[in-house]
Amino acid sequence: MDDRYALKTSQLTFPMDVLNTVYATSAYSHSKTNLVKISYTTNNVFSDGYSTQLVSISGNTTTGYKDSLIVGV
């Protein structure tokens, strides 16, 4: 991407209950210790608010997740 044309950059996030569920699986067993150390209020990206970056999500760790996020332009 040519950053000369970038007007805004953002990140998205998932509901904390989904993150906790995913990180409880064996695939993330080494990373779950990092997750318990953060919250949205202490995270340097989301500490100023995350409601417009929080995806709507459905699914589970067995069949997978599907998420969506409406972004205004």
GITA-V758527 format. One record per backbone hydrogen bond with DSSP energy under -1.0 kcal/mol. CO is the residue of the C=O (numbers start at 1). NH is the residue of the N-H. E is the energy in kcal/mol with one decimal. If there is no record, write none. Layout:
co->CO nh->NH e->E
co->CO nh->NH e->E
This chain:
co->2 nh->5 e->-1.9
co->13 nh->55 e->-2.4
co->15 nh->19 e->-2.2
co->16 nh->20 e->-2.6
co->17 nh->21 e->-1.8
co->18 nh->22 e->-2.7
co->19 nh->23 e->-2.8
co->22 nh->25 e->-1.7
co->25 nh->28 e->-1.3
co->26 nh->29 e->-1.2
co->28 nh->31 e->-1.1
co->28 nh->32 e->-1.6
co->31 nh->34 e->-1.5
co->31 nh->35 e->-1.4
co->32 nh->36 e->-1.6
co->35 nh->38 e->-1.6
co->39 nh->43 e->-1.6
co->43 nh->47 e->-1.7
co->46 nh->49 e->-2.1
co->50 nh->53 e->-2.0
co->53 nh->13 e->-2.7
co->56 nh->68 e->-2.2
co->58 nh->66 e->-2.7
co->60 nh->64 e->-1.9
co->64 nh->60 e->-1.9
co->66 nh->58 e->-2.2
co->68 nh->56 e->-2.8
